[in-house]
């Protein structure tokens, strides 16, 4: 992405250790909108609320003994440890737009990142603002 954009519900994210991209979810709007879509803030990072599993995790920190089989984004079968996205205590999105508040908290932009407790870094592939995403 050339220029940072505000992040809204449906933005596309991926963990550098995960096999699959996911859409960022926002169960309830904070009341701020861009292009008629609800904006997200630094606290929108709860596992299984805002962020679902990234498929297979290749982090050496992931100690799962389980193996899962999935279809990759390219359409081939892949196997590995299941992603168990976990936040460190009090973790929030970093590199947020502090000057722009969404329900009293810093707004997310496409430059924002989030760290998983297993060592992965989650970043944005789209803002969610545009229909083609």
C-alpha positions in Angstrom: 0.0 0.0 0.0 1.3 3.4 -1.0 -0.3 5.7 1.5 -1.6 4.6 5.0 -5.4 4.4 5.2 -7.7 4.1 8.2 -8.7 0.5 8.9 -12.4 -0.5 8.9 -14.3 -3.7 9.6 -13.4 -6.3 7.0 -9.7 -5.2 6.5 -7.5 -8.1 5.4 -4.8 -9.2 7.8 -2.2 -11.9 7.9 0.3 -13.1 10.5 3.8 -13.7 9.2 3.8 -17.2 10.7 0.3 -18.1 9.4 -0.8 -19.7 6.2 -4.0 -17.8 5.7 -5.2 -14.2 5.5 -8.3 -13.2 7.5 -10.7 -10.4 7.7 -10.7 -8.2 10.8 -14.0 -8.3 12.5 -15.9 -5.7 14.5 -19.0 -7.1 16.3 -20.2 -3.6 17.3 -19.4 -0.2 15.7 -17.6 2.4 17.7 -19.7 5.1 16.0 -16.9 6.4 13.7 -17.0 5.7 9.9 -14.9 6.0 6.8 -16.7 5.5 3.5 -19.8 4.3 5.5 -17.7 1.5 7.1 -17.0 1.3 10.9 -13.5 2.4 11.9 -11.4 0.2 14.2 -9.2 1.2 17.2 -6.1 -0.1 19.0 -8.1 -2.4 21.4 -9.8 -4.3 18.5 -7.5 -7.3 18.8 -9.2 -10.0 20.8 -8.7 -13.6 19.6 -11.9 -15.1 18.1 -13.7 -11.8 18.5 -11.8 -9.5 16.2 -9.2 -12.0 14.8 -9.6 -15.6 13.9 -7.1 -18.3 13.3 -4.5 -17.8 10.5 -4.7 -21.5 9.5 -1.3 -23.2 10.0 1.4 -21.7 12.2 5.0 -22.1 11.3 6.4 -20.4 14.4 9.0 -22.4 16.3 7.4 -21.0 19.5 4.1 -22.8 18.8 4.4 -26.0 20.9 1.2 -27.7 19.7 1.7 -31.4 19.2 -1.4 -31.5 16.9 -1.3 -31.5 13.1 -4.0 -30.1 10.9 -4.6 -30.4 7.2 -5.9 -27.4 5.3 -6.3 -26.1 1.7 -3.8 -23.3 1.1 -4.7 -20.0 -0.4 -3.2 -21.3 -3.6 -5.5 -24.4 -3.5 -3.0 -27.1 -2.5 -3.3 -29.3 0.6 -0.9 -28.2 3.5 -0.2 -29.6 6.9 1.2 -28.2 10.1 0.6 -27.0 13.6 -2.7 -25.2 14.0 -2.6 -21.4 14.6 -3.5 -20.6 18.2 -3.5 -16.8 18.0 -2.7 -15.6 21.5 -2.0 -12.1 22.8 0.6 -11.2 25.3 -1.0 -9.7 28.4 -2.3 -6.1 27.8 -1.3 -6.3 24.1 -2.8 -3.9 21.7 -2.2 -2.8 18.1 0.9 -0.7 17.7 1.8 2.1 15.3 -1.7 3.5 15.5 -2.8 7.0 14.6 -2.8 8.7 18.0 -4.1 12.0 16.7 -7.3 10.3 15.5 -9.5 8.8 18.2 -12.2 6.2 17.7 -14.3 5.8 20.8 -11.5 7.4 22.8 -8.7 5.2 21.5 -6.1 5.5 18.8 -7.4 4.7 15.3 -5.9 1.8 13.3 -4.2 2.4 10.0 -2.7 0.0 7.4 0.7 0.7 9.1 -0.5 -0.8 12.5 0.9 -4.1 13.6 0.1 -6.6 16.4 2.3 -9.2 17.9 1.2 -12.8 18.7 2.5 -14.5 21.9 4.0 -17.2 19.6 6.3 -14.7 17.8 4.3 -13.8 14.8 3.6 -10.2 13.6 0.2 -9.4 12.2 0.0 -6.8 9.5 -2.6 -5.3 7.1 -3.0 -6.3 3.4 -5.9 -4.0 2.9 -7.8 -1.3 4.8 -11.3 -2.8 4.2 -12.5 0.5 2.7 -12.6 -0.6 -0.9 -15.1 -3.1 -2.4 -12.5 -5.0 -4.4 -10.8 -6.1 -1.2 
